[in-house]
Amino acid sequence: MKKLSIVDIAKQLNISKTTISFILNNRAQEKRISEELVQKVQNFVKEVGYKPNPIAKSLRTGKTKTIGLMVENIADPFFAAIARHIENKANKNGYKIIYCSTDNDTQKTKALLSMFREQNVDGYIISPPVGVEEEIKSLIESHLPIVCFDRHLHDVKTDYIEVDNEASTLKATQYLIDQGFKDIAFITFASTQTQMQGRLKGYQEAVKKNSLPSYIKEVKFNPDEMVVIESILDFLKKHKNLDAVIFGALQAGTSGLKAIKKWAPKRLADLGIISFDDCDVFELFSPSISAIAQPIDQIAEYAIDLLLKRLNNINTSKERKNIIIHTELILRDSSTKNASK
C-alpha cells in the first residue's frame, strides 16, 4: 500500500498542501487557520494513520530534531547517569539523542564531530577533550548551539556547566587537615582539562595555606586498570609516611583503593581517604569511603534546558552562560582520624 503524503491528504480533503503542512507542524494558530479545519485534518490523519516523513520534514524545516551527545565514556556511571537524564528530557521535548564516547581522544572526537555535522544534528552537548578548539569554533560560526559540561575549552566561548572543582578539593583537603592528617597525597589522572586542573589547584591551595608538604601523583590514564593500579602502587611504596589520600576522579579512586589493598591492607583502617565522585561501592566498602558527590541530575538538567532554549530561541542572548554548581562532601568512616573503621 502506497504511503500517504501531504499532497495526497490535500487532494482528498480539497485543502491546499500548505495549509495541511501548517496544521501538521503546529502552526495553525499562527496562520489563523480555523479550529474546524484543524480538527478535520487531524481526524483524517488519525483515521488513515498518516506518519510524516522525518527526512522530508527536515528538508522543509532545516531541523532534524536530533541532538548529538558526546561524553568521555558512556559506560562510566557519571556520564551514563547524565546521558539518561538528558535523553528523557530531550524525548519529552520532541528530540532524539545520538550518543558517542570520545575516550578523550582528539582525533576520534574530530571525526565524530564531522559525522554529527554531516547528519545535521540541531545541537551539541559535549564533554570535550583538548585539541578540538577549531572544530568547536567552526560549529559556533555556523550558528549551531553547543553546551559543554564537566569541563570547557580555554579560549573557546561556549555555554558550559561545571561543578566548583577547585573549591571542592580545597574543602575536602581542609577537612582532612582539620581532622589531624598531615601527609596528604593527591592522586589523579594526568590531564590539562579544566576540571582536573581545578581539582589539583584546590588541593595545592589547601596544603600550601596550612604549610604542609605536597604529594602529587598524576597517573597516565590507561584502559588496562592494572597499569593504573601498579602506577599508584609504586607511588604509595615510595611514600610510606602518607596518612591520607584524596583521589581526583572516580576511576582513580577505585583503582587507588585496590592499590592500597595490595600495598598494605591494614592501612585502610588508618588512612584518611576521600574520592572525587561518589558511587554505591563506596558505601559498601570497609571502611566506607568519603566522597565529593557531583549533583548529576542538576548538571544534566541545566545542560539540556540551556540547549533547548538555544534551539528554540527562548529567553537567550548571544552572551554565553557559564554555570557553576556546588558539590556535596559526603563524610563516611574513611575521613575520620583514629576512628573505628
Secondary structure, 3 states (H helix, E strand, C coil): CCCCCHHHHHHHHCCCHHHHHHHHCCCCCCCCCCHHHHHHHHHHHHHHCCCCCHHHHHHHHCCCCEEEEEECCCCCHHHHHHHHHHHHHHHHCCCEEEEEECCCCHHHHHHHHHHHHHCCCCEEEECCCCCCHHHHHHHHHCCCCEEEECCCCCCCCCEEEEECHHHHHHHHHHHHHHCCCCCEEEEEECCCCHHHHHHHHHHHHHHHHCCCCCEEEEECCCCCHHHHHHHHHHHHHHCCCCCEEEECCHHHHHHHHHHHHHHCHHHHHCCEEEEECCCHHHHHCCCCCEEEECCHHHHHHHHHHHHHHHHHCCCCCCCCCEEEECCEEECCHHHCCCCCC
